[in-house]
Amino acid sequence: MTNSVLLQYSAKLALRSSFNYHFTSRGGRDILVIVDNNQGLSVTNNIENIIQYLIERTESTIPINNLLTIYKDTESTYDGFDFETMSFISLQEISEEDALESIVIWAQSNKN
């Protein structure tokens, strides 16, 4: 498949979920924040496709090797996702600010 076909496929899978997103930074790290709009496939169940889609869309402006990800799920709880290992990070935070702080602490203790 060509890159444009892969991007279209990635977009189609990601857009099965309804979400908002923005980028912010804390502790010298860029953080992708995704909020589930509770429509369609949940962000939790579609996180890999959503992150891949957003990375592809913003690759020229975001340093991917330094990117952390948090998301607000359908139960209004923030958790994290490690795109490098494709694993969920249990943060269980209620506020975005607390989740941002927790993901930075997690990154400092789990990444060299």
N, C-alpha and C positions, 0 to 999 in steps of 0.2 A: 504494500500500500504506500502511496505517496504521503508526504507530510500533511498536505491539505486534506486528504481523505481521512487520515488518522485524527486530525484536529476536528473535522466534522463529526466523526464517530464519537470522539471524546465529548464533544459538546452535546451531542444527542443523549448520551448516557447521563451526563451531569445534569442536564436540564430536565430530567425526569423528577428532579427534586426542586423545590422552591426555596430559595435561600437568598440572603443578603450577605455581603462581605465587605471588609475593609482591611487595610493594612495599618499597623501601628508599630511602635518599637518601645522596648523596655530593656534596660541593662545592656545596651549595645547590640541587641538582637532584633531582627525584623520578625514581626508576628502577623500571621494571617488569622483574622477573626471571621468565622462563619456563623451565621445565625439561621437556624431552621425556621421557615415560615409555616410549618405544620401543614403543608399541602404537598401531595404527591409522595414519592419515595422519601423516607426520612434521610436527613443528612448522615446520621449514624450508619444507616445501611448502604449509603452511596458515597461515603467519604472519599474513597480512593479515586473515583471518577471525578468528583467535584474538585479535589485538590489538583489532580492532573490537568483538568480543564483550565483552572485558574492559573496554574504555573505556565501552561502553554500560552495563555492570553497575556501574561505579564512578564514573560521571561526576559525581555529586553530591559526591564526597569527594576526587577527585584533580584537580589543575590540569593539564589535558591539554596546554596550551600549553607547559609546562615539562617534560613527561614524556620520558625517555629509555627505550630498551628494549634489554635483552640477553636472549639465550636460549642454553640449553645444548642442542646438537643431538644426534642419535643417535650421533655419534662422540665424545661427551663433551667437545666443544669449545664454548667460548662465543664467539658473534658478536653483532653488534648489528643493529638494524633501525631505519631512519629512517622513521617513519610519515608524516611530512610530504611526503617525496619518494618514498615507497614503494620504498626501495632498501635493500639489505643493506649492512652495515658489517663489513668483515673485521677482526675482533679476534684470532681464533685463540688465545684464552687458555684455559688449562687450569683455573684456579681462578676461582671467582666473584669473589673480592676483586680479582684482577688485571683481570678483565673490567670490574668496576665502575670501577676507576681508569682503564682505557683508554677507556671510553665517555665519561667526563667530560672527559678530555684531548681526545678526538675532538670533542666538542661545543664545547669552548672554542676549538678551532682552525678549526671549520667553520661555526659559527653566530655571527651578530653579535648 
